[in-house]
Amino acid sequence: MVLPAKIFEIKEESNFGLIAQKLKDFHEVENYEINDGKTIPLATEILSLTLKENLISGIFSADFMQTYYYKRNLIESPVTEEAHFWFTRFEKRTFLIVVAPSVARGVKKLLSNHVANRLSKIIFITPRVIVETKIPHETLKTLHESNPKATRLIWFDQVDIPGVEKLCLAGSELVDSQLYLDYLAHGQIWYVVFEAQKRGLTMGITRNSVVTLFSKSSKEDLINYIREDLLKIVE
């Protein structure tokens, strides 16, 4: 199962006890009137909140209305989506990790940016306190060049060749150092898929700190990898 996550940072002084207090038992309901006049309550809530030393974990749960056609009739039905999140500290910085897609695919509506903004509003009243983070191009370049055989795929963006938006290297092309240098001369590394060999995990990382676990593993393995290996390279 593919597990996507995204790393954010709290840009204000934060107290984990206060954060947990504001998230605990958060429950918000909005009434939605469907075509036949009935009202359906749609809830947004925080579930399974736990606080340990330097770590808060929980589930952001939100109800949405889903619409589809059945025998030429528009049908509306409620669905619930959930996203696990973690607040953690690293070297005097406080990070938020959200396990959810970063872009819409299929019918999923609960995206990582939406969760981060809602958590920021719940805790700090404003959505501008929890912000995106970055992993520099130079860091992804070093990651690949330190062990090219572990890299599975590289996407380049900001390409200066007219008419070309992105370039990609995969498979045997990754060990062709000249082709890699040619692509590097025309763009910046946006996305790298590689094997974290000491953990036996295949991971994908983008410059805007989206992390994808491709190996058959658990959310806990993903979060442990991010906390122990990735937060130190986040800008």
SVG drawing of the C-alpha trace seen along z (x, -y; Angstrom):
<svg xmlns="http://www.w3.org/2000/svg" viewBox="-38 -34 67 39">
<polyline fill="none" stroke="black" stroke-width="0.4" points="0.0,0.0 1.3,-3.4 1.4,-5.8 1.7,-9.6 2.7,-12.1 3.7,-15.8 5.9,-17.6 4.9,-21.1 6.3,-23.3 4.8,-25.4 6.4,-28.9 5.4,-30.1 6.4,-29.0 4.3,-26.1 3.5,-24.1 2.5,-20.5 0.2,-20.5 -1.7,-23.5 -1.9,-21.9 -3.3,-18.7 -5.8,-20.6 -7.1,-22.5 -7.4,-19.4 -8.9,-17.2 -12.6,-16.6 -12.7,-19.0 -16.0,-18.5 -17.7,-20.7 -21.0,-20.0 -22.4,-21.6 -25.8,-20.7 -26.2,-19.9 -29.6,-19.9 -30.0,-17.3 -32.3,-17.4 -35.3,-15.8 -35.2,-18.4 -33.6,-16.2 -30.7,-17.6 -27.6,-15.6 -25.0,-16.5 -21.5,-16.7 -18.9,-16.5 -15.2,-17.5 -13.5,-16.1 -10.3,-14.9 -10.1,-11.3 -7.7,-9.0 -5.6,-11.9 -2.5,-10.8 0.3,-12.8 3.7,-11.4 7.0,-13.2 7.7,-15.3 5.0,-13.6 1.3,-14.2 -0.7,-11.9 -4.3,-11.8 -6.8,-11.3 -8.4,-14.2 -11.8,-13.0 -14.2,-14.9 -17.5,-14.2 -18.2,-15.2 -21.1,-14.8 -20.4,-12.6 -22.5,-12.9 -22.9,-10.4 -25.5,-9.4 -27.6,-6.2 -30.1,-5.5 -30.1,-9.1 -30.7,-10.3 -28.3,-12.4 -27.6,-10.7 -26.0,-12.4 -24.6,-10.4 -22.3,-11.3 -18.8,-9.8 -16.1,-10.1 -12.4,-10.5 -9.6,-10.3 -6.0,-11.4 -3.5,-10.5 -1.3,-13.3 1.7,-13.7 3.3,-16.8 6.9,-16.2 10.0,-18.2 13.4,-18.2 16.3,-20.5 14.1,-23.2 11.7,-23.1 8.1,-21.7 6.9,-19.8 3.5,-18.5 3.4,-15.3 0.1,-14.5 -0.5,-11.1 -2.8,-12.1 -2.5,-12.7 -1.1,-16.1 -3.0,-16.3 -6.5,-15.2 -6.8,-11.7 -10.0,-9.9 -12.7,-11.0 -10.4,-11.8 -11.1,-15.3 -9.1,-15.2 -5.7,-16.5 -2.7,-17.2 -2.7,-21.0 -6.4,-21.1 -5.7,-19.1 -2.7,-21.4 -4.8,-24.5 -7.6,-23.2 -5.3,-22.2 -3.7,-25.6 -7.1,-27.3 -8.1,-25.0 -4.9,-25.5 -3.9,-29.1 -7.1,-30.6 -5.3,-31.5 -4.1,-29.1 -0.8,-31.0 1.0,-29.5 1.5,-25.9 3.4,-26.4 5.0,-24.2 8.6,-23.2 11.2,-22.5 14.0,-20.1 16.5,-21.9 17.5,-20.7 21.1,-20.5 20.1,-18.0 18.2,-15.8 21.2,-16.0 23.5,-14.8 21.0,-12.1 21.2,-10.6 25.0,-11.1 25.9,-9.5 24.5,-6.2 23.2,-6.3 22.5,-2.5 19.9,-3.0 18.0,-5.6 15.0,-4.3 13.7,-7.5 14.4,-11.2 12.2,-14.0 13.6,-17.4 11.6,-20.6 12.4,-24.3 13.8,-23.0 15.2,-25.8 14.8,-23.8 11.9,-25.5 8.8,-23.4 10.0,-21.0 8.5,-21.3 10.0,-18.2 12.7,-15.6 12.9,-12.1 15.6,-9.5 14.8,-5.9 16.2,-2.4 19.6,-2.0 19.7,-5.7 20.3,-6.6 23.8,-5.1 24.7,-7.0 26.5,-9.9 26.8,-11.9 23.1,-11.9 22.4,-12.7 24.8,-15.7 23.2,-16.8 19.7,-16.9 21.1,-18.6 22.5,-21.4 19.0,-22.1 16.8,-21.7 16.5,-21.1 15.7,-17.8 12.0,-17.9 11.4,-14.3 13.6,-11.3 12.5,-7.7 15.2,-5.6 15.7,-2.7 16.5,-3.6 18.8,-0.6 19.3,-0.4 15.6,-0.3 14.7,1.7 12.1,-0.9 11.5,-2.4 10.7,-6.1 9.8,-9.1 10.7,-12.6 9.8,-16.0 11.3,-19.4 8.0,-20.5 8.5,-17.8 6.0,-15.2 7.2,-11.8 5.7,-8.6 6.3,-5.1 6.1,-2.5 7.1,0.5 4.7,2.8 5.0,1.4 3.1,-0.6 2.3,-4.2 4.6,-3.8 7.5,-2.8 6.9,-5.9 6.7,-8.2 9.8,-6.8 11.7,-7.2 10.6,-10.8 11.4,-11.7 14.7,-9.9 16.1,-10.4 14.3,-13.2 13.6,-16.1 17.3,-16.8 17.3,-17.7 14.2,-19.8 14.9,-23.5"/>
</svg>
